Amino acid sequence: MSKREISLINGLYILANNKNPVLISMGNGDKKNVMSATWLTPASIDPPKVAVCIMKKNYSNSLLMENDSYVINGMEIPDKDMI
């Protein structure tokens, strides 16, 4: 799988409208976590923001409350219909 550069607007559209897995990674010091997101939507283009649903009791939520930095990875699975 290779990385490719896309515009912010195209990236938000792809994340919100694709049926491929979306992974959100976050951490604070030695504490790290990656979670899959089943729902996210663009919230703003300027500044760029997305909205995701994370349960309050979820470990990922506690990490985001400690440090609000995270990475959203949209994945491509060419043969996802076979899974």
Secondary structure, DSSP 8 states (H G I E B T S, - for coil): -------HHHHHHHHHH--S-EEEEEEETTEEEEEEES-EEEEETTTTEEEE---TTSHHHHHHHH---EEEEE---TTGGG-
